[in-house]
Amino acid sequence: MPYNSCQVVSNISKAYNKTMMNLLTWLSKRRFPYEPLIAVEISRSRLIHNLNEFRKLAPNGCIAPVLKSNAYGHGLIEVAEILETESGCVTSLFFIVDSYFEAIALRAKHIHTPILIIGYTRPETIAIAKLKHISFTVTNMETLRALAKKAEIENTHGGMIGIQLPIVGARWPHIIHLKIDTGMRRQGIMPEEINETIEIIQGSQSIILEGICSHLSDANNEDEAFTDSQIILWNKIVRQFRSKFPHLKYWHLSNTDGHRFKGEIEANVSRLGIGLYGLIDGKSFTPPLDLKPVMEMKTIITGIKKLQIGETVGYGNTFTAQKNMTIATVPVGYFEGIDCRLSNSGIILIGPENIPCPIIGRVSMNITTIDISNVIGVNVGTAVTIISNDPDQPNSIEKIAEKCNTITYDIAVKIPAQLKRAVID
């Protein structure tokens, strides 16, 4: 391999920045010593394991990890750092986020992997975006027309668009992925608008079409008829765009569930969201995938007291003791991501033996009460597991979602970003 001085300088710079961040963290801890009560642990080995499981089903093993919404609650920066430092992981592809804000956050933490912003972005933001190696998803004709028009007028009239203000510091070319609606009916240009789209892009010197994409809406349904119709339409669209844009770099349709349709979809990369975090049943794939939940939340017992028969617990007095009991509190509530629907129904695991203890009373903002009557040796400070990374445990994200009659996404993304994620193993 030829010597690359730029790469050497980049590696030295990254090492220096990481060393300085570690030093500042160490100094901060010495000045303000503090040990959080709640630990949100993210397993590096499980994350990479899940990625490799889906590589078996991805086109040429090429996957773009989806890190939007704080990496589905797992920690945007932490997950990006794991993936970027994993040798040979995604360095030739891109991370996917929802917003320009998330892209800024990644670059501020020296994440250098290319980024695709898949959510809607205002044309004005795209026009002045200064971050390097950033692509924007154009989700409608209005944005595409605006980008082409703004660039044209900026070049010829100093940026004045009617009565609008000039786009100060506009930069081009704008690198985009074009989203096409193949049936989900949320975002994307309609198939009948494709010819106009091609004309606009081909006629603009300011727009580079890096990729095209769409989204499967029903890929986990046993009835595959609707997904088949989307795939047929998508494959036709891919052939049309590749004929018009021979240098098109990416075309991607599959989400996590879409990996079931390996071999049917014309694509050279797939998007991996919820499956990356192990929050989907791997047995539903053929052959089955061995997926492992990545996140676990732990804390401690912060209070213990006796409850007499007939006494009530919590707001609204929704629990009444039918016998004398021993109860305990833990310092997590709905602000920390413990769903209110777990009131009087959820489970928390106590100690290294993972003894299940029921949640009693209504979940509060920062406190939850549990029944520890049947557990011996519990004290203030005893370790508890709020969310287990064992999918068979009653407090796994999968089981919590079932109990709350919702989806795993809904539980995971509500774990607040300010809770520190600790990367383990």
Backbone torsions as a table, in degrees:
resi	resn	phi	psi	omega
1	MET	NA	129.6	-178.4
2	PRO	-65.6	150.9	179.0
3	TYR	-66.8	131.4	-178.5
4	ASN	-122.1	98.5	-175.8
5	SER	-66.4	-34.6	179.6
6	CYS	-63.5	-40.4	179.7
7	GLN	-66.8	-39.1	178.2
8	VAL	-62.1	-45.7	179.0
9	VAL	-61.2	-42.6	179.5
10	SER	-61.3	-43.3	179.7
11	ASN	-64.8	-40.1	178.2
12	ILE	-64.1	-41.8	179.6
13	SER	-62.7	-43.0	179.7
14	LYS	-64.2	-42.0	179.7
15	ALA	-64.4	-40.8	178.7
16	TYR	-63.3	-46.5	-178.8
17	ASN	-61.8	-40.6	179.7
18	LYS	-66.3	-40.2	178.7
19	THR	-62.3	-43.2	-179.8
20	MET	-65.2	-40.2	178.4
21	MET	-63.4	-41.8	178.2
22	ASN	-63.8	-39.3	179.3
23	LEU	-64.9	-44.7	179.7
24	LEU	-63.9	-38.8	177.5
25	THR	-63.4	-43.4	179.4
26	TRP	-62.3	-44.7	179.7
27	LEU	-64.1	-39.7	179.8
28	SER	-63.5	-41.1	-179.5
29	LYS	-67.1	-34.7	179.0
30	ARG	-69.7	-35.0	-178.7
31	ARG	-79.4	-39.0	-178.6
32	PHE	-126.4	72.6	-177.4
33	PRO	-62.1	130.4	-177.1
34	TYR	-162.7	131.6	177.4
35	GLU	-116.0	112.7	-177.9
36	PRO	-58.9	147.3	177.6
37	LEU	-74.8	-24.6	-174.4
38	ILE	-114.8	131.6	177.6
39	ALA	-116.1	122.2	172.9
40	VAL	-106.2	106.9	-174.0
41	GLU	-97.6	132.4	179.5
42	ILE	-115.3	121.6	-177.2
43	SER	-86.7	114.0	176.5
44	ARG	-61.0	-46.4	-174.8
45	SER	-64.8	-38.2	179.2
46	ARG	-68.7	-39.5	178.8
47	LEU	-60.0	-49.0	-179.5
48	ILE	-67.4	-36.3	176.5
49	HIS	-58.9	-46.7	-179.6
50	ASN	-63.9	-40.6	177.5
51	LEU	-58.2	-45.1	-178.7
52	ASN	-68.2	-31.9	175.8
53	GLU	-61.7	-43.1	-178.4
54	PHE	-77.5	-22.5	175.7
55	ARG	-59.0	-27.5	178.4
56	LYS	-62.6	-27.0	-175.2
57	LEU	-107.6	-5.4	-177.4
58	ALA	-84.3	152.7	178.0
59	PRO	-62.5	115.9	-177.0
60	ASN	56.6	23.9	179.7
61	GLY	72.4	13.4	-174.2
62	CYS	-93.3	119.0	-177.5
63	ILE	-128.6	139.7	170.4
64	ALA	-107.9	108.5	-178.6
65	PRO	-67.7	139.1	179.4
66	VAL	-96.8	119.1	-175.3
67	LEU	-115.4	15.4	-177.6
68	LYS	-66.7	165.2	177.4
69	SER	52.7	51.5	179.2
70	ASN	56.6	43.1	-178.8
71	ALA	53.6	51.0	-180.0
72	TYR	54.0	38.8	178.7
73	GLY	86.0	-2.7	-173.9
74	HIS	-91.1	-9.3	179.7
75	GLY	110.2	104.5	-176.1
76	LEU	-57.1	-52.8	-174.9
77	ILE	-69.4	-43.9	-176.6
78	GLU	-61.8	-45.1	-179.5
79	VAL	-67.5	-41.6	178.8
80	ALA	-61.0	-41.9	180.0
81	GLU	-65.3	-39.3	177.1
82	ILE	-59.9	-49.0	-175.1
83	LEU	-69.4	-38.2	-177.5
84	GLU	-71.0	-32.7	-178.3
85	THR	-87.3	-11.2	177.7
86	GLU	-71.6	119.4	-174.8
87	SER	-56.6	124.6	175.5
88	GLY	71.5	19.2	-171.9
89	CYS	-77.7	-74.8	-175.0
90	VAL	-134.8	21.5	-172.2
91	THR	-62.4	-22.8	-178.4
92	SER	-96.2	-2.9	-178.9
93	LEU	-114.5	-132.6	-174.4
94	PHE	-156.1	156.5	169.5
95	PHE	-90.7	152.6	178.6
96	ILE	-116.9	126.7	174.5
97	VAL	-126.1	172.7	-177.4
98	ASP	-91.0	-31.6	-169.0
99	SER	-136.8	161.0	175.1
100	TYR	-63.3	-32.3	176.4
101	PHE	-57.8	-44.7	179.4
102	GLU	-65.3	-36.5	177.3
103	ALA	-63.9	-42.3	177.6
104	ILE	-60.8	-42.9	-179.5
105	ALA	-60.7	-40.3	179.3
106	LEU	-67.2	-45.2	-179.5
107	ARG	-66.0	-33.8	178.8
108	ALA	-64.2	-25.2	178.0
109	LYS	-100.0	18.6	172.2
110	HIS	64.9	35.9	170.2
111	ILE	-86.3	120.2	-170.8
112	HIS	-103.3	-9.3	-179.9
113	THR	-59.4	140.5	174.9
114	PRO	-53.7	149.9	-175.5
115	ILE	-127.8	135.9	170.1
116	LEU	-109.6	122.8	174.0
117	ILE	-89.9	113.1	-170.6
118	ILE	-95.3	-15.2	178.1
119	GLY	-84.2	174.2	179.0
120	TYR	-66.9	135.6	174.5
121	THR	-128.6	136.4	177.7
122	ARG	-60.0	142.5	176.7
123	PRO	-55.6	-36.7	-179.6
124	GLU	-62.1	-36.3	178.8
125	THR	-70.4	-44.1	178.2
126	ILE	-59.0	-40.5	-174.2
127	ALA	-64.1	-31.7	-174.9
128	ILE	-111.3	6.6	-177.7
129	ALA	-60.5	131.5	-174.6
130	LYS	-110.4	-9.1	-179.1
131	LEU	-66.5	144.4	-179.4
132	LYS	-85.7	149.1	174.9
133	HIS	58.3	45.3	178.2
134	ILE	-118.4	132.5	174.3
135	SER	-117.8	147.5	-179.7
136	PHE	-113.9	142.9	174.0
137	THR	-89.9	123.6	174.9
138	VAL	-92.9	121.2	-170.1
139	THR	-108.4	-2.4	178.3
140	ASN	-156.8	164.8	-177.4
141	MET	-66.5	-34.5	-178.0
142	GLU	-59.3	-43.2	179.2
143	THR	-66.1	-43.4	-179.6
144	LEU	-62.0	-46.5	179.1
145	ARG	-62.5	-41.0	-179.0
146	ALA	-63.4	-41.9	179.5
147	LEU	-62.3	-45.4	179.9
148	ALA	-64.5	-42.1	-177.4
149	LYS	-70.3	-43.9	-178.5
150	LYS	-61.4	-41.7	-179.9
151	ALA	-65.1	-42.2	-179.4
152	GLU	-62.1	-46.3	-176.3
153	ILE	-74.9	-36.1	177.8
154	GLU	-59.7	-39.4	-179.1
155	ASN	-69.5	-32.6	-171.4
156	THR	-105.6	-23.3	-174.6
157	HIS	-130.3	20.1	174.6
158	GLY	71.5	15.1	172.3
159	GLY	102.4	-3.8	-178.6
160	MET	-80.3	128.3	179.0
161	ILE	-122.7	97.5	-176.6
162	GLY	59.6	-120.4	179.4
163	ILE	-102.6	6.2	179.5
164	GLN	-77.3	160.5	177.5
165	LEU	-74.7	153.2	176.4
166	PRO	-65.6	153.4	177.2
167	ILE	-87.8	92.1	-175.5
168	VAL	-67.1	130.4	176.6
169	GLY	74.3	23.1	-179.6
170	ALA	-58.6	142.5	-177.4
171	ARG	-129.8	142.5	175.3
172	TRP	-148.6	165.1	8.5
173	PRO	-74.8	156.2	173.6
174	HIS	-91.0	122.8	-178.7
175	ILE	-95.6	121.7	-172.5
176	ILE	-129.5	155.7	161.5
177	HIS	-110.3	130.8	-178.1
178	LEU	-94.4	124.5	179.0
179	LYS	-93.2	132.3	-176.4
180	ILE	-119.6	133.2	-179.5
181	ASP	-82.9	110.2	178.1
182	THR	-104.3	9.2	176.5
183	GLY	147.7	-10.8	-178.0
184	MET	-77.4	-28.8	175.8
185	ARG	64.5	36.8	169.8
186	ARG	-109.5	-83.3	-179.9
187	GLN	-107.6	165.9	172.9
188	GLY	113.7	146.5	175.3
189	ILE	-71.8	152.2	-179.5
190	MET	-80.9	152.1	-179.9
191	PRO	-54.2	-34.5	-179.7
192	GLU	-72.0	-9.3	177.9
193	GLU	-96.4	-0.6	-173.8
194	ILE	-62.6	-43.5	-178.4
195	ASN	-59.8	-43.5	177.6
196	GLU	-64.3	-39.4	178.7
197	THR	-59.1	-46.7	-179.6
198	ILE	-61.2	-41.9	179.6
199	GLU	-62.2	-43.4	-179.1
200	ILE	-63.1	-46.7	-177.6
201	ILE	-67.0	-44.2	179.5
202	GLN	-65.1	-28.8	-178.4
203	GLY	-88.9	-0.9	-177.0
204	SER	-110.1	133.0	175.0
205	GLN	-86.7	-5.3	-173.7
206	SER	-102.8	-5.9	-175.9
207	ILE	-119.3	126.6	173.4
208	ILE	-112.6	121.5	178.3
209	LEU	-84.7	103.2	179.5
210	GLU	-84.3	-34.2	-176.1
211	GLY	-157.6	166.3	170.3
212	ILE	-127.1	153.2	-178.3
213	CYS	-153.2	162.1	171.2
214	SER	-149.4	-174.6	-174.3
215	HIS	-141.5	133.8	177.5
216	LEU	-83.5	133.4	-174.6
217	SER	-100.5	-14.4	-170.6
218	ASP	-143.7	34.0	-169.8
219	ALA	-72.2	-13.4	179.5
220	ASN	-97.5	7.2	-179.9
221	ASN	-81.4	136.3	176.8
222	GLU	-62.5	-31.2	174.0
223	ASP	-82.2	109.7	-172.7
224	GLU	-92.1	8.7	-172.8
225	ALA	-60.6	-46.8	-176.9
226	PHE	-67.6	-42.3	178.1
227	THR	-62.0	-40.0	177.7
228	ASP	-59.7	-40.0	179.8
229	SER	-66.4	-37.8	176.6
230	GLN	-64.4	-42.7	-178.4
231	ILE	-64.3	-42.9	179.1
232	ILE	-59.4	-46.1	179.1
233	LEU	-65.1	-44.4	-179.7
234	TRP	-59.4	-48.0	-178.1
235	ASN	-59.5	-37.8	177.4
236	LYS	-65.1	-42.3	-179.7
237	ILE	-65.8	-41.1	178.6
238	VAL	-58.5	-46.7	-179.1
239	ARG	-62.1	-37.8	179.1
240	GLN	-64.4	-46.8	-177.8
241	PHE	-70.2	-38.0	-179.4
242	ARG	-67.5	-28.9	176.8
243	SER	-72.3	-31.0	-179.2
244	LYS	-88.3	-27.6	-177.4
245	PHE	-128.6	82.5	-175.6
246	PRO	-59.2	-23.5	-177.6
247	HIS	-98.3	14.6	176.9
248	LEU	-55.1	129.4	-171.2
249	LYS	-90.4	-40.8	-175.3
250	TYR	-133.7	142.9	167.9
251	TRP	-141.5	121.1	-170.0
252	HIS	-142.6	136.0	-178.7
253	LEU	-125.8	-41.8	-170.3
254	SER	-66.7	131.8	161.4
255	ASN	-95.6	-165.9	-177.6
256	THR	-55.4	-54.2	-177.9
257	ASP	-66.2	-26.0	-179.6
258	GLY	-66.0	-14.9	178.2
259	HIS	-65.4	-14.1	175.9
260	ARG	-63.9	-21.3	-172.2
261	PHE	-102.6	32.5	177.5
262	LYS	-54.5	134.0	178.1
263	GLY	94.3	-19.3	-179.9
264	GLU	-96.9	-25.1	-173.0
265	ILE	-98.3	131.8	173.2
266	GLU	-81.6	106.8	-178.2
267	ALA	-160.7	156.1	175.5
268	ASN	-119.8	7.9	174.0
269	VAL	-160.2	151.2	175.0
270	SER	-124.5	155.9	179.1
271	ARG	-98.9	135.8	-177.7
272	LEU	-125.7	112.0	179.1
273	GLY	-108.5	-97.6	-172.2
274	ILE	-58.3	-31.6	179.3
275	GLY	-66.7	-29.4	178.6
276	LEU	-60.5	-32.2	-175.9
277	TYR	-95.1	5.1	174.4
278	GLY	73.3	22.3	-174.8
279	LEU	-105.2	42.8	176.4
280	ILE	-148.1	152.5	-176.7
281	ASP	-76.2	110.1	-179.6
282	GLY	-67.8	-18.9	-179.3
283	LYS	-71.5	-13.7	179.8
284	SER	-79.2	-5.6	178.2
285	PHE	-96.2	157.4	177.3
286	THR	-124.8	115.9	-7.1
287	PRO	-68.2	162.4	-178.1
288	PRO	-59.2	146.4	175.8
289	LEU	-102.8	141.7	179.3
290	ASP	-92.6	87.1	-176.0
291	LEU	-98.6	143.8	-175.2
292	LYS	-128.5	122.2	175.2
293	PRO	-55.7	139.0	-170.9
294	VAL	-93.6	-26.6	-170.4
295	MET	-105.3	145.4	171.1
296	GLU	-141.9	139.1	178.2
297	MET	-116.3	129.8	-177.9
298	LYS	-129.9	154.9	174.3
299	THR	-156.3	-158.4	-178.1
300	ILE	-134.0	162.7	169.9
301	ILE	-71.3	130.3	-178.5
302	THR	-112.8	-5.9	178.5
303	GLY	-166.9	146.4	179.3
304	ILE	-136.9	137.7	174.9
305	LYS	-153.5	166.8	177.8
306	LYS	-92.6	142.8	177.0
307	LEU	-121.2	126.1	-178.5
308	GLN	-90.3	155.4	179.6
309	ILE	-55.2	133.2	179.8
310	GLY	92.4	-14.2	178.7
311	GLU	-79.8	156.3	-176.3
312	THR	-112.8	166.4	-177.0
313	VAL	-131.0	132.0	166.7
314	GLY	78.7	179.4	179.3
315	TYR	-59.7	138.3	175.0
316	GLY	77.1	-0.8	179.8
317	ASN	50.2	46.3	-174.4
318	THR	-80.6	-9.4	177.3
319	PHE	-125.3	130.3	176.2
320	THR	-121.3	128.0	-178.2
321	ALA	-67.7	128.6	176.1
322	GLN	-92.9	-3.3	178.8
323	LYS	-159.5	169.8	173.4
324	ASN	-67.3	136.1	-171.6
325	MET	-137.7	162.2	166.1
326	THR	-112.3	127.0	-177.3
327	ILE	-124.1	160.6	-178.9
328	ALA	-141.9	156.8	175.7
329	THR	-113.6	149.8	172.9
330	VAL	-125.3	148.5	-171.1
331	PRO	-86.0	47.6	175.5
332	VAL	-136.0	146.3	177.5
333	GLY	-149.8	-156.5	-176.3
334	TYR	-68.8	-21.3	173.9
335	PHE	-67.9	-33.9	179.2
336	GLU	-87.3	4.7	174.4
337	GLY	102.7	8.1	176.3
338	ILE	-85.3	109.4	-171.7
339	ASP	-60.5	135.9	178.7
340	CYS	-59.3	-25.5	-179.9
341	ARG	-69.5	-7.4	175.2
342	LEU	-86.0	-2.4	176.5
343	SER	-56.5	128.2	179.4
344	ASN	58.4	19.7	-179.4
345	SER	-147.6	-21.0	-176.5
346	GLY	-79.7	173.7	-178.8
347	ILE	-130.9	141.2	172.4
348	ILE	-125.8	142.0	-177.8
349	LEU	-95.9	134.8	-176.2
350	ILE	-108.6	131.9	170.3
351	GLY	69.4	179.0	-178.8
352	PRO	-66.0	-20.6	178.6
353	GLU	-81.9	-6.1	-179.8
354	ASN	54.0	53.4	178.5
355	ILE	-77.6	124.3	-177.8
356	PRO	-74.0	131.1	177.4
357	CYS	-127.9	131.8	-175.7
358	PRO	-76.1	144.1	170.7
359	ILE	-74.1	131.4	177.5
360	ILE	-122.1	144.8	-176.9
361	GLY	77.2	-179.9	-178.1
362	ARG	-79.6	135.5	173.8
363	VAL	-63.2	128.7	179.8
364	SER	-95.4	-178.3	-176.5
365	MET	-62.3	-44.2	-177.4
366	ASN	-131.4	9.8	-176.9
367	ILE	-139.5	139.9	172.5
368	THR	-130.7	141.3	-178.1
369	THR	-108.1	139.6	-178.7
370	ILE	-131.2	157.1	178.0
371	ASP	-92.7	115.7	179.9
372	ILE	-114.0	22.6	-175.0
373	SER	-57.2	-32.6	-174.0
374	ASN	-98.3	11.6	-178.1
375	VAL	-113.0	131.7	-178.8
376	ILE	-97.3	141.5	172.2
377	GLY	80.7	23.6	178.1
378	VAL	-86.3	132.9	178.4
379	ASN	-133.2	166.0	169.9
380	VAL	-59.2	126.8	-176.5
381	GLY	103.3	-11.1	177.1
382	THR	-62.2	136.0	-177.8
383	ALA	-71.8	141.3	175.2
384	VAL	-134.8	154.2	176.8
385	THR	-110.5	114.9	-179.6
386	ILE	-79.5	-46.8	176.7
387	ILE	-125.4	124.1	-178.7
388	SER	-94.9	147.7	174.4
389	ASN	-93.4	11.3	172.7
390	ASP	-96.0	110.5	-174.4
391	PRO	-60.9	-16.6	-179.8
392	ASP	-87.5	-10.9	179.2
393	GLN	-77.6	149.4	-176.7
394	PRO	-67.8	-14.0	177.6
395	ASN	-111.3	23.8	169.1
396	SER	-72.6	159.3	179.7
397	ILE	-60.3	-36.6	179.1
398	GLU	-63.1	-45.7	-178.9
399	LYS	-70.8	-36.2	176.3
400	ILE	-62.7	-43.4	179.3
401	ALA	-61.2	-42.0	178.0
402	GLU	-61.2	-45.7	-178.5
403	LYS	-63.7	-35.4	-178.6
404	CYS	-88.8	2.4	179.7
405	ASN	55.9	47.7	179.5
406	THR	-140.8	-164.5	-178.3
407	ILE	-111.3	159.8	-176.7
408	THR	-60.5	-34.8	178.2
409	TYR	-53.7	-45.7	-174.0
410	ASP	-60.4	-35.2	179.5
411	ILE	-78.3	-46.9	-172.8
412	ALA	-65.9	-44.2	-173.0
413	VAL	-73.0	-13.2	-178.6
414	LYS	-87.5	-0.2	173.4
415	ILE	-76.3	115.1	-166.2
416	PRO	-64.1	148.9	-175.2
417	ALA	-66.7	-26.2	-175.6
418	GLN	-74.9	-12.7	172.8
419	LEU	-73.5	123.4	-175.2
420	LYS	-64.7	130.0	172.7
421	ARG	-90.7	129.4	177.1
422	ALA	-109.4	119.0	179.8
423	VAL	-81.1	126.0	-178.8
424	ILE	-117.3	169.1	-179.1
425	ASP	38.8	NA	NA
